[in-house]
């Protein structure tokens, strides 16, 4: 719930940033930040339940479904919901023990830096983060690299990726988010 609390404490600051960078009305920006806080709270409360192994009845002695981290998940995000698109993706991804490589839209550089600062805050789960600059060819190469590592690329746009790599300690992750 720590990240949700940070979002709520800085709601006005982030709404102003969205207004400055991409023209979002302040009221809509504040609502977007609250929605991000809600998704963080949701996964903080439900992650263990969602990721709990499940026994599946079959003719075999024991069958079950278990969830394991995939690794780093690459996301390219658009500009129109610059916080929400990131948090709706990052919260469950990190909760499941995965790392996140985020490339945000070029219009949202300050927002990408603000998100990085949130994840780099005290008691958070990040072990390494930073901005990576690149043109479309660079991003394509990154996507190819991520596919070769069996990560999941998502589609969006922009030029400033943010790398957030989570620690694979699920309880610590849940407490931080």
Secondary structure, 3 states (H helix, E strand, C coil): CHHHHHHHHCHHHHHHHHHHHHCCCHHHHHHHHHHHHHHHHHHHHHHHHHHCCEECCCCCCCCEECCCCCCEEEEECCCCCCCHHHHHHHHHHHHCCCEEEEEECHHHHHHHHHHHHHHCCCCCCEEEEEEEECCHHHHHHHHHHHHHCCCCCCCCCCCEEEEEEECCCHHHHHHHC
